[in-house]
């Protein structure tokens, strides 16, 4: 029976939602490795909407994180509030600013951030059940906030400021090249820099494929 790997999306588009390349690369890797992806997102309003052509905020426009994430999932997606750890073998968080604007508010509050309660609940459930969690790009700040008390080893690449915040939240940052991933076997957390460092989609793909493989092997 195929392992089920949850993919937590945060909208559609790097500036205000999930980084689409990272999300699709994770979904592709999951499928290629014989597992089944279960897409999900919180049913909440996006923090804001960014025009990806100009990079400017679209004033007065509002979008829903679950509805936007459904674009990536081709409509096959669930409200994260309805998902239980017992249904999954592993969990993956793609990056993108949505991870730090919608899944948590690290983009605005730094180390004092809070995580969406439904996202935190599922992450806690997975961790308590000793099921692996993969965190891509900037998404490791979520793990730092939720699991910082256990001092997990995670990476966002080489960005010193973010690494410092991760340390202040209790996690231990490990510098990592884009082509690799950091595996904390004891806590079953896997992280890779992706577009924190990647200069092309093929560079992002290499680390994400290794992350997904590690998550599936740990599941």
Buried (B, 14 or more C-beta within 10 A) or exposed (E): EEBBBBBBBBBBBBBBBBBBBBBBBBBBBBBEBEBEBBBBBBBBEBBBBBBBEEEEEBEEEEBBBBBBBBBBBEEEBBBBBEBEBEEBBBBBBBBBBBBBBBBBBBBEEBBEBEBBEBBBBBBBBBBEEEBBBBBBBBBBBBBBBBBBEBBBBBBBBBBEEBBEBBBEBBBBBBEBBBBBBBBBEEBBBBBBBBBBBBEEBEBBBBBBBBBBBBBBEBB
